Amino acid sequence: MEALQQYLISCDIGAIATLLASDTLSREEKAVVSIAEKWAKAEFNDILKEESMKTLLSSFIDEDFTNYEEALNKLEKSVSEFLNQQEDEKPILRQLLVILAGITYLHMFAQVNFTGPSSSFKKTTPEIRAKLVSKLDTDGESAYTKLEYPELLLAARILLVDHSPSLSLVKTAPWWKARCCFVHQRIMTGKSASLKEAMTSSYNICKELFGNIPANELPAIDNLSDGQREMGARVHLEEGNVLNYYRSGKKTGEALNMAQIYSGLNVNMTGISGRRTRFQEFDTPQLVLLAESRESKDSKQENKEISKPLEVKNEEQLFLDAPKLVTPVDEKNLHITDQAIILALCNNVKNQNPADGLTTEQMAPYVRRVLVHANNWLVYSQGLLIKSRLENENSKTVERGAMQLQALADQYEADKTDPQIRLRHFFSVTYPSRWELKREVGERFIALGAAATALQIFEELEMWEEMITCYQIMEKVVKAEELIRKRLEEAPKPILWCLLGDIKQDDQYYHKAWEISGKSFARAMRSLGRSSFSRRDFAKSVEYYKEGLAINPLYAASWFNMGCAAMQIQAWDDALNAFSRVVALEPEEGEAWGNMSAVYMTQKKMQEAYKCLQEGLKQKRESWKMWENFLTCCIEIKDFQQALHCYHRLMELKDKYVDISVLHQFVKAVIDEVPDKSGESSSKYQKQVAELFGRVTSQVSTNPELWQLYALFNAGTNNREKELDCLLKVVRYSEIAGWEKDKILFEKVAKANAMLARAYISSDDSKNIYSSKLKIRSTLKKTQDTFGDTEAHKNLVITLQDLEEKEKLLREKSNPQ
């Protein structure tokens, strides 16, 4: 029966049929395998007519759900009794029957809500359906209100999730639990922390069982059978899809890398000369993904299947559907799992890079490679969907992308492909639900300026938030308010009160939503937190955000706002906790790393701030503010090497950047031989500091403070000639317009002249001394009337006397009597 578990995971009809024909199975085992075959063929109604299923599911099969609570309780009780029967010699068969019942309901639910076509399953009344949908709410988040047959998912949860601990003999039970939870997550309007936690723990168990070869023993994968490698690839692929859904970019990459290793997929991005547009007359480099699957016994058989979805090819457009390469690439067929891995890698490129044209260009080769061969209906549909999204980013292909998206939305009913083919790789990709596809069509209409058409789509879907957006675009806010108030009279749901609060900008409606939800609707608290933040009532904002995020902590944007509010009221511990949550959810959020470092710097925890800024600058390399903070941290912890790099980076980001205090720290470190971070003398940075001064003074040549500091550096490093040159420039650039009449400016000029004179006196250069004497006489003459009685003027007179005395001594020395 272990082989059957593997075949169920991969939905391998051929392998199940072969197992059923085997003579080694007992009568009871054949009965279970027979049900498995019907499941793989999507013969769900026939499965529910089986006597074993009637025994297991009791009256749930024929339930009209008038009393839905009682029906669900009966199913729970029936499953428990079925699993706890003691007289059975083969309890694994009972556990497999529970799995088969659960995955039957799960696939039935996926068919009617995700892949199509619609089904003739018995429907409940709209009122009862609404109550069943509410049973799927979790962590203060709601399930989509118009999903079909919610009782199917509720039944699947009872069988696969709630009773998962009782299915210990079925190794793949945690895998099906994770799959069921992910389907549940995908019908929610927001992300659920409890579902994420359930999936994480389940996939960890699955990896131990099916994909547990350590990184340092990866060559051992070559010794695994094709089936074992397929299971390892699938578990890492599905985990990668879940992580990608929750935007865990780094972990997603690690999971997909392991999926590639188990599968044996070889992927390489390269450039080949070719033409991208129809009328292009010269070749340019084109990004191409080279991919090749590992040869296996089942390769040819696996890739036979295809019922190809409609691909829109508008050949009249400027851009070709795919680049025309000078040297054609031999693009061999890929395993279906490998195609799914490539699409997952494509989505990860999107999540780890900014939304710009370059990211689109990086993603396109992945999609083109998958669409070369149509091996599976759903995997191919996923490729077409990503392609349509990419084409939407280019004004030249936006029409073709919109037509493709509409074709995908229509194929739910229009396409005659059998349900078994549509469902075969349902868990290998993250193909959206019917309503999500239609929502995307509506969003395309908004982008094209057809808000009225989009409004009709959203009204049909009962997506109130999107409808309000359309009314706002159409400048019909009053109409939006009327709509919400009308719906509130029919069904006073918390989300509607929140939307009314959004329209009216009035907190009382958020409080109303919070109260009628029994203080469980997290969105209400998040809205109050945002509203308080906008009014600068930061203490209240933190309080509201805390309450909302305690229910559902997966909202990175809310954690970020809470952290900013906490910083404003100097609640440093709350701020640190908030920003830590942000980077845990979205490690690529550079601003959160930067804010966390700012908190640490306020607390004088420079080492912690240093680490945060290192992470933040990986994402925000153009943020000069973050580089300035990093520079301050480096100086504080005496990492002068990194500090010098920071200063150079700031000069690239800010025109004519000068920070005298930082430059003074560099000079002091070199001259005083201050021990650096590693305990070595900072005199080793003398050459680098000299190069930095050279670069700074070439960009900012008229700053006397800068030249004075440069002179100090040269004096400390015994570069006398350079020192004198710098001091001369201090004098020159101190004499700005109006210095003769401004006391402060005069004092700077006097000080500069005095410093230069002292340097000349110690150099014994009569020519320079004479020059300085003339300069000081001129300065004294110009300022005699205005500043003759000031201390600076008197000191300059003394300096002149010293120059004259030194000049006299030098003259006597050169002309001895």
C-alpha positions as a printed Julia matrix, in Angstrom:
817×3 Matrix{Float64}:
   0.0     0.0     0.0
   3.02    2.31    0.24
   3.24    2.39   -3.56
  -0.42    3.44   -3.73
   0.31    6.41   -1.47
   2.97    7.6    -3.91
   0.66    7.13   -6.91
  -2.05    9.16   -5.2
   0.37   12.05   -4.59
   1.36   12.1    -8.28
  -2.17   11.21   -9.48
  -0.62    8.5   -11.65
  -3.56    6.76  -13.32
  -1.39    4.29  -15.21
   0.51    3.16  -12.11
  -2.73    2.75  -10.12
  -4.26    0.67  -12.94
  -1.17   -1.52  -13.04
  -1.32   -2.01   -9.28
  -5.02   -2.91   -9.49
  -4.25   -5.61  -12.06
  -1.65   -7.16   -9.77
  -2.31  -10.65   -8.39
  -0.54   -9.88   -5.12
  -3.37   -7.78   -3.67
  -5.98   -9.13   -1.27
  -9.69   -8.53   -1.9
  -9.77   -5.68    0.62
  -6.7    -4.08   -0.89
  -8.15   -4.33   -4.4
 -11.28   -2.55   -3.17
  -9.19    0.35   -1.88
  -7.08    0.52   -5.07
 -10.27    0.43   -7.15
 -11.53    3.54   -5.36
  -8.14    5.16   -5.92
  -8.44    4.5    -9.66
 -11.89    6.12   -9.74
 -10.45    9.1    -7.89
  -7.64    9.49  -10.43
 -10.25    9.37  -13.2
 -12.32   12.05  -11.39
 -15.28    9.67  -11.03
 -16.23   11.26   -7.74
 -19.93   10.42   -7.69
 -19.13    6.74   -8.21
 -16.74    6.83   -5.25
 -19.43    8.22   -2.96
 -21.72    5.31   -3.92
 -19.2     2.77   -2.62
 -20.43    0.9     0.47
 -17.2     1.58    2.34
 -17.65    5.31    1.73
 -21.26    5.22    2.89
 -20.09    3.55    6.08
 -17.34    6.1     6.58
 -19.26    9.23    5.65
 -22.6     8.21    7.14
 -25.41   10.49    5.96
 -23.06   13.32    4.92
 -23.27   12.2     1.26
 -27.01   12.88    1.05
 -27.08   15.79    3.51
 -29.05   18.93    2.54
 -27.29   20.9     5.33
 -30.47   22.46    6.68
 -28.82   21.88   10.03
 -25.23   22.24    8.87
 -23.68   22.19   12.35
 -25.28   18.83   13.09
 -24.21   17.46    9.68
 -20.57   18.39   10.26
 -20.65   16.98   13.8
 -22.1    13.71   12.46
 -19.28   13.45    9.93
 -16.69   14.12   12.63
 -18.19   11.42   14.84
 -18.56    8.93   11.98
 -14.91    9.32   10.92
 -13.7     8.89   14.51
 -15.76    5.71   14.95
 -14.59    4.37   11.59
 -10.92    4.85   12.51
 -11.3     3.46   16.03
 -12.81    0.1    15.09
 -10.63   -2.49   16.84
 -11.54   -5.69   14.98
  -9.84   -4.64   11.77
  -6.62   -6.56   11.06
  -5.43   -3.95    8.55
  -6.01   -0.5    10.03
  -3.94    1.05    7.22
  -6.75    0.23    4.79
  -9.21    2.15    6.93
  -6.82    5.07    7.12
  -6.36    4.97    3.34
 -10.13    5.04    2.9
 -10.26    8.19    5.06
  -7.53    9.71    2.89
  -9.41    8.73   -0.28
 -12.64   10.24    1.03
 -10.81   13.44    1.99
  -9.0    13.84   -1.32
 -12.21   13.06   -3.2
 -13.93   15.98   -1.52
 -10.81   18.11   -1.99
 -10.68   17.4    -5.75
 -14.43   17.97   -6.08
 -13.97   21.36   -4.44
 -10.95   22.18   -6.63
 -12.89   21.23   -9.77
 -15.85   23.52   -9.14
 -13.82   26.46   -7.8
 -10.49   26.34   -9.64
 -10.13   24.15  -12.72
 -13.68   23.55  -13.94
 -15.9    22.44  -15.45
 -18.89   23.11  -13.22
 -20.52   20.08  -11.67
 -23.97   18.71  -11.07
 -23.3    18.17   -7.36
 -26.32   18.86   -5.19
 -26.43   22.53   -4.17
 -27.5    24.09   -0.88
 -29.61   27.23   -0.54
 -27.79   30.59   -0.69
 -28.53   31.2     2.99
 -27.06   27.88    4.1
 -24.11   28.29    1.72
 -23.31   31.67    3.33
 -23.31   30.04    6.77
 -21.07   27.21    5.54
 -18.67   29.74    4.01
 -18.43   31.53    7.36
 -17.29   28.23    8.92
 -14.15   28.56    6.81
 -13.22   31.94    8.34
  -9.95   31.8    10.27
  -7.62   34.2    12.1
 -10.05   37.08   11.64
  -9.99   36.63    7.85
 -13.0    35.75    5.7
 -13.4    33.17    3.0
 -14.6    34.43   -0.4
 -18.36   34.76   -0.03
 -19.39   33.3    -3.42
 -17.25   30.18   -3.51
 -19.09   27.06   -4.6
 -19.81   24.06   -2.41
 -18.03   25.11    0.8
 -19.26   21.9     2.43
 -16.81   19.94    0.26
 -13.81   21.78    1.71
 -15.24   21.53    5.22
 -15.55   17.76    4.79
 -12.02   17.54    3.36
 -10.7    19.46    6.38
 -12.42   17.09    8.81
 -10.96   14.07    7.03
  -7.47   15.32    6.13
  -6.66   18.02    8.69
  -8.63   17.38   11.86
  -8.0    13.61   11.75
  -4.45   13.81   10.45
  -2.96   12.66   13.81
  -5.06    9.46   13.54
  -3.65    8.63   10.09
  -0.15    7.77   11.3
   0.14    4.62    9.15
  -0.25    6.65    5.96
   3.07    8.36    5.34
   1.54   10.88    2.97
  -1.16   12.02    5.42
   0.8    15.2     6.41
   1.25   15.95    2.7
  -2.5    15.83    2.08
  -3.05   17.93    5.18
  -0.71   20.58    3.78
  -2.42   20.45    0.39
  -5.85   20.85    1.97
  -4.65   23.81    4.06
  -3.17   25.5     0.98
  -6.45   25.17   -0.91
  -8.16   26.64    2.16
  -5.68   29.55    2.19
  -6.26   30.26   -1.49
 -10.0    30.83   -0.99
  -9.39   33.33    1.83
  -9.45   37.1     1.37
  -6.31   37.45    3.53
  -3.38   35.37    4.66
  -3.86   33.12    7.69
  -1.11   32.52   10.26
  -2.61   29.27   11.57
  -2.89   27.79    8.06
   0.69   28.8     7.32
   1.89   27.18   10.54
  -0.02   23.95    9.74
   1.52   23.8     6.26
   5.02   24.53    7.52
   4.93   21.74   10.11
   3.38   19.3     7.63
   5.95   19.97    4.91
   8.76   19.6     7.44
   7.49   16.08    8.18
   7.15   15.35    4.46
  10.69   16.49    3.74
  11.98   14.15    6.44
  10.15   11.26    4.77
  10.62   12.04    1.08
  13.28   14.72    0.63
  15.69   14.51    3.52
  19.1    14.08    1.84
  21.45   16.71    3.39
  23.22   19.21    1.17
  26.61   17.58    1.81
  25.28   14.2     0.61
  23.48   15.32   -2.54
  25.32   12.87   -4.83
  23.33   10.15   -3.04
  20.24   11.36   -4.93
  21.57    9.58   -8.02
  21.03    6.28   -6.21
  17.31    6.91   -5.7
  14.63    5.38   -7.91
  12.67    7.52  -10.35
   9.67    7.36   -8.02
  11.68    8.49   -5.01
  13.2    11.36   -6.98
   9.76   12.39   -8.2
   8.41   12.47   -4.65
  11.4    14.49   -3.44
  11.02   16.97   -6.3
   7.28   17.34   -5.71
   7.51   17.93   -1.96
  10.12   20.68   -2.41
   8.21   22.19   -5.36
   4.94   22.36   -3.42
   6.69   23.78   -0.38
   8.31   26.36   -2.67
   4.89   27.34   -4.05
   3.56   27.84   -0.5
   6.61   29.89    0.52
   6.29   31.95   -2.65
   2.64   32.63   -1.8
   3.75   34.03    1.56
   6.58   35.98   -0.16
   9.42   34.17    1.6
  11.81   34.81   -1.26
  15.03   33.32    0.11
  13.37   30.16    1.46
  11.44   29.79   -1.79
  14.7    29.81   -3.74
  16.18   27.16   -1.44
  13.13   24.9    -1.8
  13.04   25.21   -5.58
  16.77   24.55   -5.78
  16.21   21.27   -3.93
  13.3    20.47   -6.25
  15.65   20.92   -9.22
  18.28   18.69   -7.64
  15.82   15.86   -6.94
  14.23   16.17  -10.36
  17.55   16.4   -12.19
  16.38   19.51  -14.07
  19.25   21.49  -15.58
  18.48   25.19  -16.1
  20.74   27.88  -17.52
  19.91   31.45  -18.59
  21.95   32.66  -21.54
  21.92   35.17  -24.39
  21.58   34.32  -28.1
  21.42   36.74  -31.02
  18.0    37.15  -32.53
  15.1    39.46  -33.35
  12.28   40.39  -30.99
  10.08   42.55  -33.24
   8.46   41.82  -36.59
  10.26   44.47  -38.62
  13.65   44.37  -36.9
  16.5    44.45  -39.44
  19.44   43.57  -37.18
  20.1    40.98  -34.5
  20.41   41.81  -30.82
  21.09   39.57  -27.79
  17.94   37.79  -26.57
  17.53   36.12  -23.18
  16.96   32.4   -23.59
  16.4    29.73  -20.94
  18.18   26.48  -21.69
  16.5    23.64  -19.79
  16.83   19.89  -19.96
  15.14   17.16  -17.96
  16.86   14.09  -16.61
  16.21   10.95  -18.63
  13.97    8.49  -16.81
  12.06    5.33  -17.65
   8.72    7.1   -17.66
   9.75   10.21  -19.61
   8.09    9.37  -22.9
   4.95    8.01  -21.3
   4.59   11.04  -19.01
   4.66   13.57  -21.84
   2.06   11.87  -24.05
  -0.94   13.62  -22.5
  -2.21   16.91  -23.81
  -5.47   18.7   -24.15
  -4.09   22.1   -25.02
  -5.72   25.3   -23.71
  -6.3    28.13  -26.18
  -3.2    30.26  -26.71
  -3.92   33.7   -28.14
  -1.44   34.58  -30.89
  -2.06   37.97  -32.39
   0.53   37.89  -35.16
  -0.35   41.42  -36.32
   1.37   42.92  -33.29
   4.81   44.5   -33.44
   6.37   42.07  -30.96
   6.79   38.46  -32.01
   5.28   35.82  -29.76
   8.85   34.56  -29.13
  12.24   35.87  -30.32
  13.44   34.61  -33.7
  16.94   33.33  -32.95
  19.88   33.27  -35.36
  20.94   29.9   -33.97
  17.83   27.82  -33.16
  17.97   25.98  -29.84
  17.14   22.28  -29.6
  14.39   22.57  -26.97
  13.68   18.99  -25.97
  10.49   18.11  -24.18
  10.52   18.49  -20.41
   8.93   16.43  -17.65
   5.69   17.98  -16.42
   7.11   18.39  -12.92
  10.11   20.18  -14.42
   7.8    22.55  -16.28
   6.04   23.32  -12.99
   9.43   23.95  -11.32
  10.39   26.4   -14.08
   7.11   28.32  -13.63
   7.72   28.43   -9.87
  11.23   29.79  -10.52
   9.67   32.4   -12.78
   7.28   33.55  -10.03
  10.18   33.72   -7.58
  12.03   36.07   -9.94
   9.02   38.38   -9.7
   8.85   38.27   -5.9
  12.56   38.93   -5.44
  12.91   41.86   -7.84
  11.29   45.28   -8.27
   8.27   45.63  -10.57
   9.99   47.05  -13.64
  10.71   46.19  -17.26
  13.94   44.4   -16.42
  12.13   41.92  -14.17
   9.61   41.25  -16.93
  12.43   40.52  -19.36
  14.0    38.12  -16.86
  10.72   36.23  -16.37
   9.73   35.87  -20.03
  12.33   33.18  -21.01
  11.02   30.85  -18.26
   7.48   31.07  -19.65
   8.56   30.69  -23.27
  10.5    27.53  -22.43
   7.47   25.9   -20.79
   5.1    26.85  -23.61
   7.26   25.11  -26.21
   5.6    21.8   -25.31
   2.06   21.36  -24.0
   2.28   18.32  -21.72
  -0.4    19.12  -19.18
  -3.55   21.24  -19.4
  -3.2    23.04  -16.09
   0.58   23.57  -16.23
   0.2    24.99  -19.74
  -2.67   27.23  -18.54
  -0.44   28.51  -15.73
   2.24   29.34  -18.3
  -0.27   31.22  -20.45
  -1.5    33.12  -17.39
   2.0    34.31  -16.47
   2.62   35.19  -20.12
  -0.54   37.33  -20.22
   0.57   39.15  -17.05
   3.97   39.88  -18.58
   2.41   41.13  -21.81
   0.21   43.45  -19.78
   3.39   45.35  -18.75
   4.11   46.4   -22.37
   1.82   48.81  -24.21
   2.62   46.99  -27.48
   1.35   43.63  -26.2
  -1.27   44.65  -23.64
  -4.14   43.82  -26.02
  -2.86   40.29  -26.65
  -2.33   39.81  -22.9
  -5.9    40.92  -22.14
  -7.32   38.58  -24.8
  -5.31   35.68  -23.36
  -6.53   36.37  -19.83
 -10.13   36.46  -21.03
  -9.62   33.17  -22.87
  -8.32   31.55  -19.66
 -11.33   32.84  -17.72
 -13.7    31.51  -20.4
 -12.1    28.06  -20.61
 -13.59   27.1   -17.24
 -16.78   26.2   -19.09
 -15.92   26.57  -22.79
 -13.05   24.06  -22.78
 -14.24   20.45  -23.05
 -11.19   18.94  -21.36
 -12.05   16.18  -18.88
 -11.84   17.01  -15.16
  -9.28   14.26  -14.58
  -6.83   15.94  -16.99
  -7.43   19.4   -15.5
  -6.86   18.18  -11.94
  -3.83   15.95  -12.56
  -1.2    18.55  -11.62
  -3.42   20.86   -9.57
  -0.99   20.91   -6.63
   2.12   21.47   -8.8
   1.13   25.02   -9.73
  -0.79   27.84   -8.05
  -3.47   28.31  -10.69
  -5.98   30.88   -9.41
  -9.62   30.29   -8.57
 -12.43   31.23  -10.96
 -13.15   34.46   -9.15
  -9.5    35.47   -8.92
  -9.18   35.11  -12.69
 -12.32   37.19  -13.21
 -11.04   39.76  -10.71
  -7.84   40.01  -12.75
  -9.9    40.57  -15.9
 -11.7    43.39  -14.06
  -8.4    44.92  -12.97
  -7.21   44.87  -16.59
 -10.32   46.81  -17.6
  -9.57   49.39  -14.9
  -6.01   49.73  -16.19
  -7.39   50.27  -19.69
  -9.74   52.98  -18.42
 -12.92   50.91  -18.68
 -14.01   51.27  -15.06
 -17.71   50.83  -15.9
 -17.06   47.42  -17.47
 -14.89   46.42  -14.51
 -17.68   47.49  -12.17
 -20.04   44.98  -13.79
 -17.53   42.17  -13.26
 -16.93   43.06   -9.62
 -20.65   43.41   -8.98
 -21.22   39.89  -10.31
 -18.4    38.64   -8.04
 -19.66   40.65   -5.04
 -16.23   42.16   -4.56
 -17.31   45.29   -2.74
 -13.88   46.83   -2.23
 -13.11   46.68   -5.93
 -16.57   48.08   -6.75
 -15.89   51.08   -4.52
 -12.59   51.62   -6.34
 -14.48   51.7    -9.64
 -17.03   54.19   -8.29
 -14.2    56.39   -7.02
 -12.52   56.31  -10.43
 -15.85   57.23  -12.01
 -16.23   60.0    -9.37
 -19.43   58.44   -8.02
 -18.54   58.15   -4.34
 -22.15   58.81   -3.3
 -23.23   55.83   -5.4
 -20.63   53.69   -3.63
 -22.0    54.73   -0.24
 -25.55   53.94   -1.34
 -24.45   50.5    -2.49
 -22.75   49.68    0.82
 -25.67   50.92    2.91
 -28.09   48.86    0.82
 -25.98   45.75    1.31
 -25.75   46.45    5.04
 -29.54   46.38    5.25
 -29.55   42.95    3.62
 -26.54   41.45    5.44
 -24.65   43.57    8.03
 -21.21   42.02    7.55
 -18.07   43.44    9.23
 -16.3    43.98    5.9
 -19.16   46.21    4.71
 -18.94   48.4     7.83
 -15.19   48.72    7.25
 -15.73   49.72    3.62
 -18.25   52.33    4.74
 -15.61   53.6     7.15
 -13.15   53.84    4.24
 -15.62   55.89    2.21
 -16.71   58.21    5.03
 -13.3    58.38    6.74
 -15.14   57.8    10.01
 -13.78   55.51   12.75
 -17.22   54.73   14.21
 -17.88   52.29   11.37
 -14.66   50.38   12.08
 -15.72   50.12   15.73
 -19.1    48.83   14.56
 -17.41   46.15   12.43
 -15.28   45.14   15.4
 -18.29   44.81   17.69
 -20.59   42.83   15.37
 -17.75   40.41   14.58
 -17.42   39.56   18.25
 -14.04   41.33   18.31
 -12.56   38.88   15.82
 -12.45   40.86   12.55
  -8.81   41.9    12.41
  -9.32   44.22    9.44
 -11.34   46.59   11.65
  -8.42   47.05   14.06
  -5.95   47.47   11.21
  -8.17   50.17    9.73
  -8.39   51.95   13.09
  -4.61   51.75   13.4
  -4.16   53.28    9.96
  -6.74   55.99   10.65
  -5.09   56.92   13.97
  -1.69   57.01   12.31
  -2.95   59.45    9.67
  -4.23   61.73   12.5
  -0.81   61.43   14.19
  -2.4    59.8    17.24
   0.5    57.36   17.39
  -0.21   55.89   20.82
  -3.73   54.86   19.77
  -2.39   53.58   16.46
   0.02   51.23   18.23
  -2.76   50.04   20.52
  -5.12   49.24   17.61
  -2.45   47.58   15.51
  -1.43   45.38   18.45
  -4.98   44.14   18.85
  -5.51   43.45   15.15
  -2.12   41.8    14.61
  -2.63   39.56   17.63
  -5.45   37.91   15.66
  -3.62   37.68   12.35
   0.11   38.57   12.36
   0.73   38.07    8.62
   0.25   41.7     7.54
   3.72   43.12    7.0
   2.42   46.57    6.04
   0.51   46.84    9.32
   3.56   45.78   11.34
   5.56   48.43    9.48
   3.05   51.18   10.28
   2.93   50.06   13.9
   6.72   50.23   14.08
   6.75   53.77   12.66
   4.06   54.84   15.14
   6.0    53.28   18.03
   9.12   55.2    16.98
   7.17   58.45   17.12
   6.21   57.83   20.77
   9.67   56.41   21.56
   8.27   52.96   22.39
  11.49   51.36   21.23
  10.71   47.77   22.25
   7.39   47.85   20.38
   9.12   49.35   17.37
  11.81   46.66   17.35
   9.22   43.9    17.67
   7.17   45.37   14.82
  10.06   45.78   12.38
  11.39   42.32   13.32
   8.01   40.9    12.29
   8.17   42.79    8.99
  11.56   41.39    8.01
  10.52   37.9     9.15
   7.55   38.06    6.78
   9.32   39.94    3.99
  13.13   39.77    4.3
  13.46   41.98    1.21
  11.77   44.94    2.94
  14.76   47.27    3.1
  12.93   50.15    4.8
  12.08   47.93    7.76
  15.73   46.94    8.16
  16.66   50.63    8.02
  14.09   51.63   10.65
  15.14   48.78   12.91
  18.74   49.98   12.67
  17.6    53.51   13.57
  15.98   52.17   16.74
  19.15   50.28   17.67
  21.23   53.4    17.05
  18.96   55.37   19.36
  19.6    52.72   22.0
  23.36   52.91   21.29
  23.38   49.27   20.12
  25.67   49.85   17.19
  26.58   46.23   16.47
  22.91   45.31   16.07
  22.3    48.41   13.95
  25.3    47.48   11.79
  23.85   44.03   11.03
  20.42   45.47   10.2
  21.9    48.01    7.82
  23.91   45.33    6.07
  20.65   43.51    5.3
  18.74   46.67    4.45
  21.35   47.9     1.97
  21.08   44.63    0.05
  17.58   45.8    -0.9
  17.95   49.6    -0.79
  21.31   50.31   -2.38
  20.12   53.71   -3.63
  19.03   55.0    -0.21
  21.56   57.67    0.8
  19.93   57.99    4.22
  20.6    54.33    4.93
  24.19   54.69    3.71
  24.67   57.67    6.05
  23.41   55.63    9.0
  25.66   52.76    7.98
  28.6    55.18    7.81
  27.85   56.4    11.34
  27.66   52.79   12.59
  30.93   51.87   10.93
  32.7    54.84   12.51
  31.28   53.96   15.94
  32.44   50.34   15.81
  35.71   51.37   14.12
  35.09   49.44   10.9
  37.04   52.03    8.93
  37.37   49.89    5.81
  33.6    49.65    5.44
  33.23   53.3     6.44
  35.49   54.38    3.58
  33.37   52.31    1.18
  30.23   54.0     2.55
  31.69   57.45    2.0
  32.56   56.65   -1.62
  29.03   55.27   -2.15
  27.5    58.44   -0.72
  29.57   60.52   -3.12
  28.01   58.51   -5.96
  24.48   59.03   -4.61
  24.71   62.69   -3.54
  26.24   65.45   -5.64
  29.23   67.14   -3.97
  28.78   65.19   -0.75
  30.95   66.35    2.19
  30.77   65.35    5.85
  33.5    67.18    7.76
  32.86   65.32   11.06
  33.32   61.91    9.41
  36.42   63.03    7.54
  37.8    64.3    10.84
  37.26   60.82   12.31
  39.26   59.3     9.44
  42.09   61.8     9.95
  42.15   61.24   13.71
  42.15   57.43   13.27
  45.13   57.51   10.89
  47.21   60.12   12.74
  46.59   58.73   16.24
  46.87   55.14   15.0
  43.5    54.25   16.56
  42.93   50.44   16.69
  40.29   49.42   14.15
  37.58   46.75   14.45
  40.12   43.94   14.22
  42.53   45.61   16.7
  45.07   46.68   14.07
  46.46   50.22   13.73
  44.39   52.47   11.47
  47.55   53.93    9.99
  47.18   51.21    7.36
  44.29   53.23    5.88
  46.56   56.24    5.15
  46.62   55.67    1.4
  42.85   55.09    1.19
  42.09   58.23    3.22
  44.45   60.24    0.99
  42.62   58.9    -2.09
  39.29   59.84   -0.51
  40.46   63.4     0.17
  41.69   63.62   -3.4
  38.27   62.57   -4.71
  36.32   64.84   -2.36
  38.43   67.94   -3.08
  38.17   67.34   -6.83
  34.38   67.6    -6.52
  34.19   70.24   -3.77
  37.15   72.57   -4.28
  36.0    75.74   -2.51
  35.28   74.5     1.02
  37.92   75.99    3.4
  37.02   73.58    6.24
  37.67   70.66    3.93
  41.08   72.02    2.88
  41.95   72.75    6.51
  41.19   69.14    7.44
  43.15   67.9     4.44
  46.07   70.06    5.65
  45.83   68.48    9.1
  45.93   65.03    7.53
  49.01   65.89    5.49
  50.7    67.4     8.52
  50.06   64.21   10.49
  51.45   62.05    7.7
  54.53   64.28    7.17
  53.57   65.48    3.7
  54.86   69.04    4.19
  54.49   70.23    0.64
  50.87   69.06    0.39
  50.09   70.57    3.78
  51.27   74.03    2.7
  49.32   73.76   -0.54
  46.14   72.9     1.39
  46.64   75.77    3.87
  47.09   78.21    1.0
  43.71   77.07   -0.37
  42.16   77.53    3.05
  43.2    81.18    2.89
  42.03   81.55   -0.69
  38.55   80.02   -0.18
  37.96   81.74    3.17
  37.88   85.12    1.43
  34.34   84.99    0.18
  32.37   88.08   -0.82
  31.83   90.53    2.05
  34.4    89.08    4.43
  35.88   92.54    5.12
  32.57   93.68    6.68
  31.42   90.49    8.42
  33.07   89.81   11.76
  32.63   86.01   11.66
  33.98   85.78    8.11
  36.88   88.06    9.01
  37.8    85.88   11.98
  37.93   82.84    9.66
  40.17   84.7     7.23
  42.43   85.84   10.06
  42.69   82.33   11.45
  43.49   80.89    8.0
  46.22   83.45    7.41
  47.68   82.81   10.85
  47.78   79.05   10.28
  49.51   79.47    6.94
  51.97   81.94    8.44
  52.86   79.58   11.3
  53.47   76.81    8.79
  55.71   79.08    6.71
  57.64   80.21    9.81
  58.46   76.6    10.66
  59.51   75.86    7.06
  62.32   78.47    6.85
  61.21   79.42    3.32
  61.93   83.15    2.98
  59.96   83.44   -0.25
  56.8    82.03    1.32
  57.31   84.12    4.45
  57.56   87.26    2.38
  54.41   86.35    0.47
  52.5    85.65    3.69
  53.73   88.97    5.19
  52.35   90.91    2.23
  49.04   89.03    2.4
  48.57   89.71    6.12
  49.48   93.41    5.71
  46.82   93.69    3.04
  44.26   91.95    5.26
  45.07   94.2     8.22
  44.83   97.31    6.11
  41.4    96.36    4.72
  39.96   95.66    8.17
  41.69   98.27   10.32
  38.68  100.55   10.52
  36.04   97.85   10.99
  37.76   95.24   13.15
  40.92   96.96   14.4
  39.95   96.53   18.02
  38.99   92.85   17.79
  41.04   90.02   19.26
  41.4    88.38   15.83
  42.86   91.58   14.35
  45.3    92.0    17.23
  46.43   88.34   16.96
  47.0    88.81   13.25
  49.22   91.84   14.03
  51.26   89.61   16.35
  51.51   86.99   13.58
  52.79   89.68   11.21
  55.41   90.65   13.75
  56.49   87.03   14.05
  56.82   86.83   10.28
  58.95   89.95   10.17
  61.16   88.65   12.96
  61.56   85.28   11.22
  62.33   87.06    7.96
  64.99   89.13    9.74
  66.58   86.03   11.26
  66.69   84.3     7.88
  68.25   87.38    6.29
  70.9    87.58    8.99
  71.56   83.91    8.63
  72.07   84.2     4.88
  74.24   87.33    5.24
  76.48   86.77    8.3
  78.75   89.66    9.33
